């Protein structure tokens, strides 16, 4: 199996953002409406609801990513939310009763519903700092005199730990059991682990971390947002005090809901630190509709035939495979998952882009811009240098008959691909842009001053990009007066990617810079004498 396929197969929700906005190129993040439906004169409450506001729905062959709205709620969830919306209740009474029922269903000590998995992390952090002491709760995020550190293993740092950092805590990274032992002190509020294969073995496995934490009475929470819900939770069985799931991913509850399971006193404290109570988490409100919808989703989870669902996914993938392999040179392979996040088989479709006249990236782009609009789980193959091609189908969130739509679209584009022209070879001549440059970036709102130090060897560029507080290595090229270079700046558990494109005019440059999920900005630069 190729290394490129391994990278696609192991794409996690964390990697979606670390790759600087995987969907941005298709316009899903850029605000472009090139494939949008024409807006109607008024909102239409029917099957064309989204088209009536100028938005084209998609066929989801990628998985439970929030940027493409996660999952579709189960019919039972919709009914529970609708009925819940017709009555008034006392929220504390509701959560107490739902908590007991969630405990019964999941075999955890207690459960609460939150406004998404990230909200569960925030409420948990507040609870571990302030408990249910109203004076401490009202002081947050002023941590003076309070516990103000959260330990996270290096393998678990990720973009989502912002939900913990928003309390103002100091994140303490550890890379070994010895470092963990030394890091725990009276200021330690809790330890957070991101569920992943890296947390399942080794000195900093969840089980080993929990043994160390338990001896020092430090709570441990596991972020298992996109995971398959195991009953009882494997993370609680390994010793964690709490585990947080997204409600709107594989459980197919409300998209804006989360599920927090674990130790009763910690979860009840997390609830008191959230809305409707006047505490730090007041802004992260979960409504009665989401609470009852989430409970209905868990009720259905224990009733659903997960083996039958798996068999259905395989049937869909085989059906797609039968259709696409009618084109000579196309082969397929079903690959099994290696962890619990987006836990489903995937179909890898391969071909020689040179022989068929189309690459995997081109197929992915065509399907994304087509009607119906189809989002794939990834692709390989870029013209003209890497013509070995593939696309990947993830059936996890596909609906009945989606496989027919996808099979027809793929067969059509692979059997009769549109004429695709290779880009003109770039000029082997290049203006010199070596030196130090003062850069001004103008965002949609606001601006900042950066600096570039560039070195040039022929058309190749290297150097360093300095932001206002961060920096990262530059790699790129200049052909004629066209410059393109990239950098990545690490910060906390994530990175900010910059993709600069621009024109050179003597000692000035200008153009646009793409920043993945953060959109595009304009930039200008002046070379220092």
C-alpha positions as CSV (number, residue, x, y, z in Angstrom):
1,X,0.0,0.0,0.0
2,X,1.4,3.4,-1.0
3,X,2.5,6.0,1.5
4,X,0.1,8.5,-0.1
5,X,-2.8,6.1,0.5
6,X,-1.8,5.7,4.1
7,X,-1.9,9.4,4.5
8,X,-5.5,9.6,3.1
9,X,-6.7,6.6,5.1
10,X,-5.4,8.0,8.3
11,X,-6.9,11.5,7.8
12,X,-8.5,12.5,11.1
13,X,-10.7,15.5,12.0
14,X,-7.5,17.0,13.5
15,X,-5.6,16.5,10.1
16,X,-8.5,18.2,8.2
17,X,-7.4,21.5,9.7
18,X,-3.7,20.8,9.9
19,X,-3.7,20.4,6.2
20,X,-4.8,24.1,6.0
21,X,-8.3,23.6,4.9
22,X,-8.8,20.5,2.8
23,X,-12.1,21.6,1.3
24,X,-11.1,25.2,0.6
25,X,-10.0,24.6,-2.9
26,X,-13.5,23.5,-3.8
27,X,-15.0,26.8,-2.6
28,X,-16.6,25.2,0.5
29,X,-14.6,27.5,2.8
30,X,-13.8,30.4,0.6
31,X,-17.3,32.0,0.3
32,X,-17.4,31.5,-3.5
33,X,-20.8,30.5,-4.9
34,X,-19.8,29.1,-8.2
35,X,-21.8,25.9,-7.7
36,X,-24.6,27.4,-5.6
37,X,-28.2,27.1,-6.5
38,X,-30.2,30.2,-7.5
39,X,-31.9,31.7,-4.5
40,X,-35.7,31.8,-4.4
41,X,-37.8,34.8,-3.5
42,X,-38.5,33.4,-0.1
43,X,-37.6,30.5,2.2
44,X,-39.2,27.3,1.0
45,X,-39.9,24.7,3.8
46,X,-39.5,21.6,1.7
47,X,-37.0,19.4,0.0
48,X,-35.4,22.4,-1.7
49,X,-35.0,24.3,1.6
50,X,-31.3,25.0,1.1
51,X,-31.6,25.8,-2.6
52,X,-34.2,28.4,-1.7
53,X,-31.4,30.4,0.0
54,X,-28.8,29.7,-2.7
55,X,-27.0,26.7,-1.2
56,X,-26.5,23.4,-3.0
57,X,-26.6,20.3,-0.8
58,X,-23.9,17.7,-1.1
59,X,-23.6,13.9,-1.2
60,X,-21.3,13.1,1.7
61,X,-18.7,10.4,0.8
62,X,-16.2,11.9,3.3
63,X,-17.4,11.3,6.8
64,X,-18.5,13.1,9.9
65,X,-16.8,16.4,9.5
66,X,-18.5,19.5,11.0
67,X,-17.6,21.7,8.0
68,X,-19.9,19.5,5.9
69,X,-22.5,19.3,8.7
70,X,-21.4,16.0,10.3
71,X,-24.3,13.6,9.9
72,X,-28.0,13.5,9.2
73,X,-30.2,13.1,12.4
74,X,-32.1,9.9,12.8
75,X,-35.9,10.1,12.3
76,X,-36.4,9.2,16.0
77,X,-34.2,12.2,16.9
78,X,-36.2,14.5,14.8
79,X,-39.4,13.3,16.4
80,X,-38.0,13.7,19.9
81,X,-36.8,17.2,19.2
82,X,-40.1,18.2,17.6
83,X,-42.1,16.9,20.6
84,X,-39.6,18.5,23.1
85,X,-40.2,21.9,21.4
86,X,-43.9,21.8,22.3
87,X,-43.5,21.9,26.1
88,X,-41.8,23.9,28.9
89,X,-39.7,22.1,31.5
90,X,-37.3,22.9,34.3
91,X,-33.8,22.5,32.8
92,X,-32.2,21.1,36.0
93,X,-34.9,18.6,36.5
94,X,-34.6,17.6,32.8
95,X,-30.8,17.1,32.9
96,X,-31.0,15.2,36.1
97,X,-33.5,12.7,34.7
98,X,-31.7,12.5,31.3
99,X,-28.4,12.0,33.2
100,X,-29.7,9.0,35.0
101,X,-31.2,7.5,31.8
102,X,-27.9,8.0,29.9
103,X,-26.1,6.3,32.7
104,X,-28.4,3.3,32.4
105,X,-28.0,3.1,28.6
106,X,-24.3,3.6,28.5
107,X,-23.3,1.8,31.7
108,X,-21.4,4.9,32.8
109,X,-21.9,6.4,36.3
110,X,-23.6,9.5,34.8
111,X,-24.2,11.5,31.6
112,X,-25.0,15.0,30.5
113,X,-25.8,16.6,27.1
114,X,-23.7,19.6,26.0
115,X,-23.6,22.0,23.1
116,X,-21.2,19.8,21.2
117,X,-18.1,17.9,22.2
118,X,-16.0,21.1,22.5
119,X,-18.5,22.5,25.0
120,X,-18.1,19.3,27.0
121,X,-14.3,20.0,27.2
122,X,-14.9,23.6,28.3
123,X,-17.4,22.7,31.0
124,X,-15.2,19.9,32.3
125,X,-12.2,22.3,32.5
126,X,-14.3,24.8,34.4
127,X,-15.6,22.1,36.8
128,X,-12.1,20.8,37.5
129,X,-10.9,24.3,38.3
130,X,-13.9,25.8,40.2
131,X,-15.9,22.7,41.3
132,X,-19.3,23.9,42.3
133,X,-18.0,26.8,44.5
134,X,-20.1,29.8,43.2
135,X,-17.4,32.3,44.1
136,X,-14.7,30.5,42.1
137,X,-17.2,29.9,39.2
138,X,-17.9,33.6,39.0
139,X,-14.2,34.5,39.0
140,X,-13.5,32.4,35.8
141,X,-11.5,33.0,33.7
142,X,-9.5,34.9,36.3
143,X,-7.4,32.0,37.6
144,X,-5.4,33.8,40.3
145,X,-5.2,31.5,43.3
146,X,-6.9,28.7,41.4
147,X,-5.7,25.6,39.7
148,X,-4.5,26.8,36.3
149,X,-2.7,24.0,34.5
150,X,-3.9,21.3,32.2
151,X,-1.6,18.5,31.2
152,X,-1.8,17.1,27.6
153,X,0.5,14.4,26.2
154,X,2.3,15.6,23.2
155,X,0.6,13.0,21.1
156,X,-2.8,14.5,22.0
157,X,-2.2,18.2,21.2
158,X,-4.7,19.3,18.6
159,X,-6.7,22.2,17.3
160,X,-9.7,21.2,19.4
161,X,-7.9,21.8,22.7
162,X,-8.7,25.5,22.2
163,X,-11.9,24.5,24.1
164,X,-9.7,23.9,27.2
165,X,-7.4,26.8,26.6
166,X,-10.3,29.3,26.5
167,X,-10.4,29.1,30.3
168,X,-6.9,30.8,30.4
169,X,-5.1,27.7,31.6
170,X,-1.5,26.9,30.9
171,X,-1.1,23.8,28.8
172,X,1.7,21.6,30.0
173,X,3.0,19.1,27.4
174,X,4.5,15.8,28.4
175,X,6.3,13.3,26.3
176,X,7.1,10.5,28.8
177,X,5.7,8.9,32.0
178,X,8.5,10.5,34.0
179,X,7.6,14.0,32.6
180,X,3.9,13.3,33.5
181,X,4.8,12.4,37.1
182,X,6.9,15.5,37.5
183,X,4.3,17.8,35.8
184,X,1.5,17.0,38.2
185,X,1.4,19.5,41.0
186,X,-1.2,21.4,43.2
187,X,-1.9,23.7,40.2
188,X,-3.0,20.8,38.0
189,X,-6.7,20.9,37.2
190,X,-6.9,17.9,34.9
191,X,-5.3,15.8,32.2
192,X,-6.8,15.7,28.7
193,X,-6.2,12.9,26.1
194,X,-7.2,12.9,22.4
195,X,-8.5,9.4,21.6
196,X,-6.4,7.9,18.8
197,X,-4.2,4.9,18.1
198,X,-1.3,6.8,19.6
199,X,-3.1,6.8,23.0
200,X,-3.7,3.1,23.0
201,X,-0.1,1.9,23.7
202,X,3.2,2.9,25.0
203,X,4.2,4.8,28.2
204,X,1.6,7.5,27.7
205,X,-1.3,5.3,26.8
206,X,-4.6,6.2,28.3
207,X,-4.4,3.3,30.7
208,X,-0.9,4.3,31.9
209,X,-1.8,8.0,32.2
210,X,-4.9,7.1,34.3
211,X,-2.9,5.0,36.7
212,X,-0.5,7.9,37.4
213,X,-3.3,10.4,37.6
214,X,-5.4,8.3,39.9
215,X,-2.6,8.0,42.4
216,X,-2.4,11.8,42.5
217,X,-6.2,12.4,42.4
218,X,-6.1,14.3,39.1
219,X,-9.2,13.9,36.8
220,X,-8.7,12.6,33.2
221,X,-10.9,13.4,30.3
222,X,-10.7,11.7,26.8
223,X,-11.9,13.6,23.7
224,X,-13.5,10.9,21.6
225,X,-15.6,13.2,19.5
226,X,-15.7,11.2,16.2
227,X,-15.5,7.8,17.7
228,X,-17.9,4.8,17.6
229,X,-19.7,4.8,21.0
230,X,-18.6,1.6,22.9
231,X,-20.8,0.5,25.8
232,X,-19.4,0.6,28.3
233,X,-16.9,3.2,27.0
234,X,-13.5,1.7,26.5
235,X,-12.0,5.0,27.8
236,X,-13.8,4.8,31.1
237,X,-12.8,1.1,31.3
238,X,-9.2,2.2,30.8
239,X,-9.4,4.5,33.8
240,X,-10.5,7.9,32.5
241,X,-12.9,9.8,34.7
242,X,-14.8,11.4,31.7
243,X,-15.2,10.9,28.0
244,X,-16.7,13.3,25.5
245,X,-18.4,12.5,22.2
246,X,-19.9,14.5,19.5
247,X,-23.6,14.0,19.3
248,X,-23.9,14.9,15.6
249,X,-21.3,12.4,14.2
250,X,-21.7,8.6,14.2
251,X,-24.4,8.6,16.9
252,X,-26.5,10.8,14.5
253,X,-28.0,13.0,17.2
254,X,-28.4,16.7,16.9
255,X,-25.5,18.3,15.1
256,X,-25.1,20.9,17.9
257,X,-25.1,18.4,20.7
258,X,-22.4,16.6,22.6
259,X,-22.4,13.7,25.1
260,X,-20.3,13.7,28.3
261,X,-20.1,10.4,30.2
262,X,-18.3,9.5,33.4
263,X,-18.0,10.3,37.1
264,X,-21.2,11.7,38.5
265,X,-19.9,14.5,40.7
266,X,-17.6,15.8,37.9
267,X,-20.4,15.8,35.4
268,X,-22.9,17.4,37.7
269,X,-20.3,20.1,38.3
270,X,-19.8,20.5,34.6
271,X,-23.5,21.0,34.2
272,X,-23.6,23.7,36.9
273,X,-20.7,25.5,35.1
274,X,-22.8,25.6,31.9
275,X,-26.1,27.2,30.8
276,X,-28.7,27.9,32.1
277,X,-26.5,28.7,35.1
278,X,-24.7,32.0,35.3
279,X,-21.2,30.7,34.9
280,X,-18.3,30.7,32.4
281,X,-20.2,28.2,30.2
282,X,-23.4,30.3,30.0
283,X,-22.7,31.1,26.3
284,X,-22.5,27.4,25.4
285,X,-26.2,26.7,25.8
286,X,-27.9,23.4,25.0
287,X,-31.7,23.5,24.6
288,X,-34.3,21.1,25.7
289,X,-34.7,20.0,22.1
290,X,-31.0,19.0,21.8
291,X,-31.1,17.3,25.2
292,X,-34.1,15.1,24.2
293,X,-32.8,14.6,20.7
294,X,-29.4,13.4,22.1
295,X,-31.1,11.0,24.5
296,X,-33.2,9.6,21.6
297,X,-30.0,9.1,19.6
298,X,-28.4,7.1,22.4
299,X,-31.6,5.1,22.9
300,X,-31.4,4.2,19.2
301,X,-27.7,3.5,19.3
302,X,-28.3,0.6,21.6
303,X,-31.1,-0.7,19.3
304,X,-29.4,-0.2,16.0
305,X,-28.0,-3.3,14.2
306,X,-24.4,-2.1,13.7
307,X,-23.4,-5.3,11.9
308,X,-26.2,-4.8,9.4
309,X,-25.1,-1.2,8.9
310,X,-21.6,-2.4,8.2
311,X,-22.8,-5.0,5.7
312,X,-24.9,-2.3,4.0
313,X,-21.8,0.0,3.6
314,X,-19.8,-2.9,2.1
315,X,-22.7,-3.6,-0.3
316,X,-22.7,0.0,-1.4
317,X,-18.9,0.0,-1.9
318,X,-19.1,-3.2,-4.0
319,X,-21.8,-1.7,-6.1
320,X,-19.7,1.4,-6.8
321,X,-16.7,-0.8,-7.5
322,X,-18.6,-2.9,-10.0
323,X,-19.6,0.2,-11.9
324,X,-16.3,2.0,-12.1
325,X,-14.3,-1.1,-13.0
326,X,-16.2,-1.3,-16.2
327,X,-13.6,1.2,-17.4
328,X,-10.4,-0.6,-18.4
329,X,-7.5,0.1,-16.1
330,X,-9.6,1.0,-13.1
331,X,-9.1,-1.2,-10.0
332,X,-10.7,-1.1,-6.5
333,X,-9.9,-2.2,-3.0
334,X,-11.9,-2.1,0.2
335,X,-9.7,-1.0,3.2
336,X,-10.7,-1.6,6.8
337,X,-10.4,1.1,9.5
338,X,-7.7,0.9,12.1
339,X,-9.4,3.0,14.8
340,X,-12.8,4.0,16.2
341,X,-13.0,7.5,14.6
342,X,-15.1,7.5,11.4
343,X,-15.2,3.8,11.9
344,X,-16.2,2.3,8.5
345,X,-14.7,0.5,5.5
346,X,-13.5,2.7,2.6
347,X,-13.3,2.1,-1.1
348,X,-10.0,3.0,-2.9
349,X,-10.4,3.4,-6.6
350,X,-7.1,3.5,-8.6
351,X,-6.0,4.1,-12.2
352,X,-3.2,5.5,-14.3
353,X,-4.1,9.1,-14.9
354,X,-1.9,9.2,-18.0
355,X,-3.7,6.3,-19.6
356,X,-7.2,7.5,-18.8
357,X,-6.4,11.2,-19.3
358,X,-7.6,12.4,-16.0
359,X,-6.1,12.5,-12.5
360,X,-7.7,11.7,-9.1
361,X,-7.6,15.4,-8.1
362,X,-9.4,16.4,-11.3
363,X,-12.1,13.7,-10.7
364,X,-12.5,15.0,-7.1
365,X,-12.9,18.6,-8.3
366,X,-15.3,17.7,-11.1
367,X,-17.6,15.8,-8.7
368,X,-17.5,18.6,-6.1
369,X,-18.5,21.1,-8.8
370,X,-21.1,18.9,-10.4
371,X,-24.8,18.3,-10.0
372,X,-25.4,16.4,-7.7
373,X,-22.5,17.8,-5.7
374,X,-20.4,15.0,-4.3
375,X,-17.6,15.3,-1.7
376,X,-15.1,12.5,-1.7
377,X,-12.9,11.3,1.1
378,X,-9.7,12.2,-0.8
379,X,-7.7,11.8,-3.9
380,X,-4.2,11.4,-5.3
381,X,-2.7,12.3,-8.7
382,X,-1.7,15.8,-9.9
383,X,-0.9,16.7,-13.4
384,X,1.7,16.4,-14.9
385,X,4.2,15.1,-12.4
386,X,2.2,12.6,-10.4
387,X,-0.2,10.8,-12.7
388,X,-0.8,7.6,-10.6
389,X,-4.3,8.4,-9.4
390,X,-6.9,7.4,-6.9
391,X,-10.1,8.6,-5.2
392,X,-11.5,7.3,-1.9
393,X,-15.2,6.7,-0.9
394,X,-16.2,6.7,2.7
395,X,-19.8,5.3,3.1
396,X,-20.1,6.2,6.8
397,X,-22.6,9.0,6.3
398,X,-24.0,8.1,2.9
399,X,-27.8,7.7,2.6
400,X,-29.7,4.9,0.7
401,X,-29.3,5.3,-3.1
402,X,-26.4,7.7,-2.7
403,X,-24.2,4.8,-3.9
404,X,-26.1,4.8,-7.2
405,X,-25.6,8.5,-7.7
406,X,-21.9,8.2,-6.8
407,X,-21.3,5.2,-9.0
408,X,-23.0,6.8,-12.0
409,X,-21.0,10.1,-11.6
410,X,-17.6,8.3,-11.2
411,X,-18.3,5.9,-14.1
412,X,-19.3,8.8,-16.3
413,X,-16.1,10.9,-15.6
414,X,-13.8,7.9,-15.7
415,X,-15.2,6.3,-18.9
416,X,-15.5,9.5,-20.8
417,X,-13.3,12.1,-19.1
418,X,-13.4,15.7,-20.3
419,X,-10.3,16.9,-22.1
420,X,-7.9,18.0,-19.5
421,X,-4.9,20.1,-20.5
422,X,-1.6,19.9,-18.7
423,X,-0.5,23.3,-17.4
424,X,2.1,25.0,-19.5
425,X,5.6,24.4,-18.3
426,X,6.7,27.2,-16.0
427,X,9.4,29.5,-17.2
428,X,12.9,28.3,-16.2
429,X,13.9,32.0,-15.9
430,X,13.1,33.9,-12.7
431,X,13.5,37.4,-11.4
432,X,15.5,37.6,-8.2
433,X,13.5,38.0,-5.0
434,X,16.2,37.0,-2.5
435,X,16.5,39.3,0.4
436,X,14.4,40.6,3.3
437,X,10.9,41.8,2.7
438,X,8.4,43.8,4.8
439,X,5.0,42.2,4.3
440,X,1.6,43.7,4.9
441,X,-1.4,41.3,5.0
442,X,-4.9,42.8,4.7
443,X,-7.5,40.4,6.1
444,X,-11.3,40.5,5.6
445,X,-11.2,42.4,8.9
446,X,-7.9,43.8,10.2
447,X,-4.3,43.7,9.0
448,X,-0.9,42.6,10.2
449,X,2.8,43.2,9.5
450,X,5.0,40.2,8.7
451,X,8.5,39.7,7.4
452,X,10.1,37.4,4.8
453,X,13.7,36.4,4.5
454,X,14.2,34.6,1.2
455,X,17.0,32.7,-0.4
456,X,16.9,31.8,-4.1
457,X,18.7,29.1,-6.1
458,X,17.5,29.4,-9.7
459,X,13.7,29.1,-9.5
460,X,13.7,27.5,-6.0
461,X,12.9,29.5,-2.9
462,X,13.7,28.8,0.7
463,X,13.7,31.0,3.8
464,X,11.7,32.0,6.8
465,X,8.3,33.7,7.2
466,X,7.9,35.7,10.4
467,X,4.5,36.6,11.7
468,X,3.7,38.9,14.5
469,X,4.6,36.2,17.1
470,X,5.2,33.0,15.1
471,X,7.5,31.9,12.4
472,X,7.9,29.0,9.9
473,X,10.1,27.8,7.1
474,X,9.3,28.9,3.5
475,X,9.4,26.6,0.5
476,X,8.4,27.7,-3.0
477,X,9.4,28.9,-6.4
478,X,9.5,31.8,-8.7
479,X,9.0,31.5,-12.5
480,X,9.3,34.6,-14.5
481,X,7.7,37.2,-12.3
482,X,5.2,34.7,-10.7
483,X,6.0,33.8,-7.1
484,X,4.4,31.1,-5.0
485,X,5.6,29.9,-1.6
486,X,4.2,28.3,1.5
487,X,4.8,28.4,5.2
488,X,3.3,26.8,8.3
489,X,3.4,28.3,11.8
490,X,2.9,26.0,14.8
491,X,0.9,27.3,17.7
492,X,-0.4,25.4,20.6
493,X,-2.0,22.2,19.3
494,X,-2.4,23.3,15.7
495,X,-0.7,25.2,12.8
496,X,-1.6,28.1,10.6
497,X,-0.8,27.5,6.9
498,X,0.0,30.3,4.4
499,X,0.0,29.8,0.6
500,X,1.3,33.0,-1.0
501,X,0.8,33.7,-4.7
502,X,1.8,37.0,-6.3
503,X,3.5,39.0,-8.9
504,X,7.0,40.5,-8.6
505,X,7.7,44.1,-9.8
506,X,11.2,45.0,-9.0
507,X,11.4,45.6,-5.2
508,X,7.7,45.1,-4.6
509,X,5.4,42.0,-4.7
510,X,1.6,41.7,-4.3
511,X,-1.0,39.0,-4.5
512,X,-3.3,36.8,-2.4
513,X,-2.6,34.4,0.4
514,X,-4.8,31.4,1.2
515,X,-5.1,30.4,4.8
516,X,-7.3,27.3,4.6
517,X,-10.3,27.5,6.8
518,X,-9.5,31.1,7.6
519,X,-10.1,32.2,4.0
520,X,-8.0,34.5,1.8
521,X,-6.3,37.8,2.2
522,X,-4.4,40.3,0.1
523,X,-0.7,41.0,0.7
524,X,1.9,43.4,-0.5
525,X,5.6,43.3,0.2
526,X,8.6,45.7,-0.2
527,X,12.2,44.6,-0.3
528,X,14.4,46.2,2.2
529,X,17.6,47.9,0.8
